[in-house]
Amino acid sequence: MYRTGVHDPRGLDWKVENDYSESITRPDTWGEPLKIYKGNKSDDLFELGSAFGINMPAGPALIKTGMKVKKAPYRKPEAVRELERMANEEARQKHPTCPHLAPRTFRDDGANNLTKCITTYLRLKGAFVSRLNNGGIYDYRLKKYRPGTNRRGLPDVIATYEGKSIFVEVKHGRDRMSEHQERIRQEQEQSGGLWFTAHNFTEFKIWFDNIK
């Protein structure tokens, strides 16, 4: 992911979140948005520059900077820390004669990490859980991916807990539900099952802990 930038005649480069100028950060406050401004590219950027006393040239002002976006450091939420305590306690009970066990660590800042948190928590709570691989299968003979055998729209995680069927679809970042996934969700709920779209582990844990 790259940002676009606007060159300032005084030698500064304004960093823009995307080509539609939704978030602008000045170099001397890097990492802290200076102002949120939505509108039409260069004309609005010209107005924004004027508002801060910078004479920005009219006309096309956006240029590729090639600078990668610096992500904010990951802060582990309390729900993930609780999951780690549960996993470490299980490991100690499973291996009582091993005094130096490697700590079980988890994160929920990516789709795979979040899925691992969810499946581990469900297992620790006594649920049957399985992760589905809904991706294509690479055919080495044809040298291309071919569709898998699973029905389109199935969730990332299926589980059964206290007699309840649970489908969990993991969506991280800007990922959104597809039409096929919405259809599966409707069928699951109409048949009496439960569905949850997980964007982070904290939300999933609150939802699951309140299942009755």
The 8 nearest C-alpha neighbors of each residue, nearest first, counted from 0:
[[1, 67, 68, 2, 66, 65, 17, 69],
 [2, 0, 67, 68, 66, 65, 3, 64],
 [3, 1, 16, 15, 17, 4, 68, 66],
 [2, 4, 63, 15, 64, 62, 17, 14],
 [3, 5, 14, 15, 13, 62, 64, 61],
 [6, 4, 13, 61, 12, 60, 62, 7],
 [5, 7, 12, 13, 11, 8, 4, 10],
 [6, 8, 11, 9, 10, 12, 55, 5],
 [9, 7, 10, 6, 55, 54, 11, 53],
 [10, 8, 7, 11, 53, 6, 54, 12],
 [9, 11, 8, 7, 12, 6, 13, 26],
 [12, 10, 7, 9, 6, 13, 26, 8],
 [13, 11, 6, 7, 5, 14, 4, 26],
 [12, 14, 5, 25, 4, 24, 6, 11],
 [13, 15, 4, 24, 23, 3, 12, 25],
 [16, 14, 23, 3, 4, 17, 22, 20],
 [15, 17, 22, 2, 21, 23, 20, 14],
 [18, 16, 19, 15, 20, 2, 3, 21],
 [17, 19, 20, 3, 40, 16, 15, 61],
 [20, 18, 17, 40, 21, 39, 38, 37],
 [19, 21, 18, 17, 22, 15, 37, 40],
 [22, 20, 37, 36, 19, 35, 16, 17],
 [21, 23, 35, 16, 20, 15, 36, 32],
 [24, 22, 15, 14, 32, 34, 33, 16],
 [25, 23, 32, 33, 14, 13, 29, 31],
 [24, 26, 13, 28, 27, 29, 33, 14],
 [27, 25, 29, 28, 24, 13, 12, 11],
 [26, 28, 25, 29, 24, 11, 30, 31],
 [29, 27, 26, 25, 31, 30, 24, 33],
 [30, 28, 26, 31, 27, 25, 24, 32],
 [29, 31, 28, 32, 24, 69, 71, 26],
 [30, 32, 29, 28, 33, 24, 25, 34],
 [33, 31, 24, 34, 23, 30, 22, 35],
 [34, 32, 24, 23, 31, 25, 35, 28],
 [33, 35, 32, 23, 36, 22, 24, 21],
 [36, 34, 22, 21, 23, 37, 33, 32],
 [35, 37, 21, 22, 34, 20, 38, 23],
 [38, 36, 21, 20, 35, 19, 39, 22],
 [39, 37, 43, 40, 36, 19, 20, 21],
 [38, 40, 43, 42, 41, 19, 37, 20],
 [39, 41, 19, 43, 42, 20, 44, 38],
 [40, 42, 44, 60, 59, 43, 45, 58],
 [43, 41, 45, 44, 40, 39, 46, 57],
 [44, 42, 46, 45, 41, 39, 40, 38],
 [43, 45, 47, 41, 46, 42, 48, 40],
 [44, 46, 42, 48, 43, 47, 55, 41],
 [47, 45, 43, 49, 44, 48, 50, 42],
 [48, 46, 44, 50, 45, 49, 43, 51],
 [47, 49, 53, 45, 51, 50, 46, 55],
 [48, 50, 52, 46, 53, 51, 47, 54],
 [51, 49, 47, 48, 52, 46, 53, 45],
 [52, 50, 48, 49, 53, 47, 54, 46],
 [51, 53, 49, 50, 48, 54, 47, 55],
 [54, 52, 48, 49, 51, 55, 7, 50],
 [55, 53, 49, 48, 56, 52, 8, 7],
 [54, 56, 45, 48, 53, 7, 57, 8],
 [57, 55, 54, 58, 45, 60, 59, 8],
 [58, 56, 45, 55, 59, 42, 60, 41],
 [57, 59, 60, 41, 56, 42, 45, 61],
 [60, 58, 41, 61, 57, 40, 42, 56],
 [59, 61, 41, 5, 58, 62, 56, 57],
 [62, 60, 5, 4, 59, 3, 41, 63],
 [61, 63, 4, 3, 5, 64, 60, 6],
 [64, 62, 3, 65, 4, 61, 2, 1],
 [63, 65, 66, 3, 4, 62, 2, 1],
 [66, 64, 63, 1, 67, 2, 3, 4],
 [67, 65, 64, 1, 68, 2, 3, 63],
 [68, 66, 1, 69, 0, 65, 2, 64],
 [67, 69, 1, 70, 66, 2, 0, 16],
 [70, 68, 67, 71, 30, 66, 72, 29],
 [71, 69, 68, 72, 73, 30, 67, 0],
 [70, 72, 73, 69, 30, 74, 68, 31],
 [73, 71, 70, 74, 69, 75, 108, 30],
 [72, 74, 75, 71, 108, 70, 106, 76],
 [75, 73, 76, 72, 71, 106, 108, 77],
 [74, 76, 73, 79, 77, 106, 80, 107],
 [77, 75, 78, 79, 74, 80, 201, 200],
 [76, 78, 80, 79, 81, 75, 201, 82],
 [77, 79, 81, 201, 80, 76, 82, 200],
 [80, 78, 82, 81, 77, 76, 83, 75],
 [81, 79, 77, 83, 82, 78, 84, 76],
 [80, 82, 84, 78, 83, 79, 77, 85],
 [83, 81, 79, 85, 80, 84, 86, 78],
 [82, 84, 80, 86, 81, 85, 104, 103],
 [85, 83, 81, 87, 82, 86, 88, 80],
 [84, 86, 82, 88, 83, 87, 89, 81],
 [85, 87, 83, 89, 88, 84, 82, 103],
 [88, 86, 90, 84, 89, 85, 103, 83],
 [89, 87, 91, 85, 90, 86, 84, 92],
 [88, 90, 86, 92, 87, 91, 93, 85],
 [89, 91, 93, 87, 88, 92, 94, 86],
 [92, 90, 88, 94, 93, 95, 89, 87],
 [91, 93, 89, 95, 90, 94, 88, 87],
 [92, 94, 90, 91, 89, 95, 88, 96],
 [93, 95, 91, 92, 97, 96, 90, 98],
 [96, 94, 92, 91, 97, 93, 98, 90],
 [95, 97, 94, 98, 91, 93, 92, 99],
 [96, 98, 94, 95, 99, 100, 91, 93],
 [99, 97, 100, 96, 95, 91, 94, 101],
 [100, 98, 97, 101, 102, 96, 91, 94],
 [101, 99, 102, 98, 97, 91, 90, 94],
 [100, 102, 103, 99, 87, 104, 90, 98],
 [103, 101, 104, 100, 87, 83, 86, 90],
 [104, 102, 87, 83, 86, 101, 105, 84],
 [103, 105, 83, 102, 106, 80, 86, 82],
 [106, 104, 116, 79, 83, 103, 107, 112],
 [107, 105, 112, 108, 79, 113, 75, 104],
 [106, 108, 113, 112, 109, 200, 199, 116],
 [109, 107, 106, 112, 113, 110, 73, 199],
 [110, 108, 112, 111, 107, 113, 171, 106],
 [109, 111, 113, 171, 112, 114, 169, 170],
 [112, 110, 114, 113, 109, 115, 107, 108],
 [113, 111, 107, 115, 109, 114, 110, 106],
 [112, 114, 107, 116, 110, 115, 111, 109],
 [113, 115, 111, 117, 116, 112, 110, 118],
 [114, 116, 112, 118, 113, 117, 119, 111],
 [117, 115, 113, 119, 114, 118, 120, 112],
 [116, 118, 114, 120, 115, 119, 121, 113],
 [117, 119, 121, 115, 120, 116, 114, 122],
 [120, 118, 122, 116, 121, 117, 115, 123],
 [119, 121, 123, 117, 122, 118, 116, 124],
 [122, 120, 124, 118, 126, 119, 123, 117],
 [123, 121, 119, 126, 125, 124, 120, 118],
 [122, 124, 120, 125, 121, 119, 126, 85],
 [125, 123, 121, 122, 126, 120, 160, 119],
 [126, 124, 122, 123, 121, 127, 160, 161],
 [127, 125, 160, 122, 121, 159, 124, 128],
 [126, 128, 159, 158, 122, 160, 125, 129],
 [129, 127, 158, 157, 126, 118, 122, 121],
 [128, 130, 157, 156, 158, 131, 127, 118],
 [129, 131, 156, 155, 157, 132, 128, 118],
 [132, 130, 155, 156, 133, 129, 154, 157],
 [131, 133, 134, 130, 155, 149, 135, 147],
 [134, 132, 131, 149, 147, 135, 153, 155],
 [135, 133, 132, 147, 136, 146, 149, 131],
 [134, 136, 146, 147, 145, 144, 137, 133],
 [137, 135, 144, 145, 147, 146, 138, 134],
 [136, 138, 144, 143, 139, 145, 135, 142],
 [139, 137, 141, 140, 142, 143, 144, 136],
 [140, 138, 142, 141, 137, 143, 144, 136],
 [139, 141, 138, 142, 143, 137, 144, 145],
 [140, 142, 138, 139, 143, 144, 137, 145],
 [143, 141, 139, 140, 138, 137, 144, 145],
 [142, 144, 138, 141, 137, 145, 139, 140],
 [145, 143, 137, 136, 135, 138, 146, 142],
 [144, 146, 136, 135, 137, 147, 143, 138],
 [147, 145, 135, 136, 148, 144, 134, 149],
 [146, 148, 135, 149, 136, 145, 134, 133],
 [147, 149, 150, 146, 133, 135, 151, 136],
 [150, 148, 147, 151, 133, 153, 132, 146],
 [149, 151, 153, 152, 148, 147, 133, 179],
 [150, 152, 153, 179, 149, 180, 133, 183],
 [151, 153, 180, 179, 183, 154, 150, 177],
 [152, 154, 151, 150, 180, 183, 155, 133],
 [155, 153, 168, 156, 167, 166, 152, 157],
 [154, 156, 168, 131, 130, 167, 169, 153],
 [157, 155, 130, 167, 154, 129, 131, 166],
 [158, 156, 166, 129, 165, 128, 167, 130],
 [159, 157, 128, 165, 127, 164, 129, 166],
 [158, 160, 164, 127, 163, 126, 165, 162],
 [159, 161, 126, 163, 162, 158, 127, 164],
 [162, 160, 163, 159, 126, 125, 164, 211],
 [161, 163, 160, 159, 164, 126, 165, 192],
 [164, 162, 160, 159, 161, 165, 192, 193],
 [163, 165, 159, 192, 193, 158, 162, 160],
 [166, 164, 193, 158, 157, 159, 194, 192],
 [165, 167, 157, 194, 156, 154, 193, 195],
 [168, 166, 195, 156, 154, 196, 194, 155],
 [167, 169, 154, 196, 155, 197, 195, 170],
 [170, 168, 197, 196, 155, 198, 167, 171],
 [171, 169, 198, 174, 197, 175, 168, 196],
 [170, 172, 198, 110, 174, 109, 173, 169],
 [171, 173, 174, 170, 198, 109, 110, 175],
 [174, 172, 175, 171, 170, 198, 176, 110],
 [173, 175, 170, 172, 171, 176, 169, 198],
 [176, 174, 173, 170, 177, 171, 172, 169],
 [177, 175, 180, 181, 178, 174, 170, 179],
 [178, 176, 180, 179, 181, 175, 152, 182],
 [177, 179, 181, 180, 182, 176, 152, 183],
 [178, 180, 152, 182, 177, 181, 151, 183],
 [181, 179, 152, 183, 177, 182, 178, 176],
 [182, 180, 184, 178, 179, 183, 185, 177],
 [181, 183, 179, 185, 180, 184, 186, 178],
 [182, 184, 180, 186, 185, 181, 152, 187],
 [185, 183, 181, 187, 182, 186, 180, 188],
 [184, 186, 182, 188, 183, 187, 189, 181],
 [185, 187, 189, 183, 184, 188, 190, 182],
 [188, 186, 192, 184, 190, 185, 189, 183],
 [187, 189, 192, 191, 185, 190, 186, 193],
 [190, 188, 186, 191, 187, 185, 192, 184],
 [189, 191, 187, 188, 192, 186, 185, 193],
 [190, 192, 188, 189, 187, 193, 164, 163],
 [193, 191, 188, 164, 187, 190, 165, 163],
 [194, 192, 165, 188, 164, 166, 187, 191],
 [195, 193, 166, 167, 165, 184, 188, 192],
 [194, 196, 167, 197, 168, 166, 193, 203],
 [195, 197, 168, 167, 169, 198, 170, 194],
 [198, 196, 169, 199, 203, 170, 168, 195],
 [197, 199, 170, 171, 169, 196, 200, 202],
 [200, 198, 197, 201, 202, 107, 113, 203],
 [199, 201, 203, 202, 204, 107, 113, 116],
 [200, 202, 204, 78, 203, 199, 205, 76],
 [203, 201, 205, 200, 204, 199, 206, 197],
 [202, 204, 200, 206, 201, 205, 197, 207],
 [205, 203, 207, 201, 206, 202, 208, 200],
 [206, 204, 202, 208, 203, 207, 201, 209],
 [207, 205, 203, 209, 204, 208, 202, 210],
 [208, 206, 204, 209, 210, 205, 203, 202],
 [209, 207, 205, 206, 210, 204, 203, 211],
 [208, 210, 207, 206, 211, 205, 204, 203],
 [211, 209, 207, 208, 206, 205, 193, 163],
 [210, 209, 208, 207, 161, 163, 206, 160]]
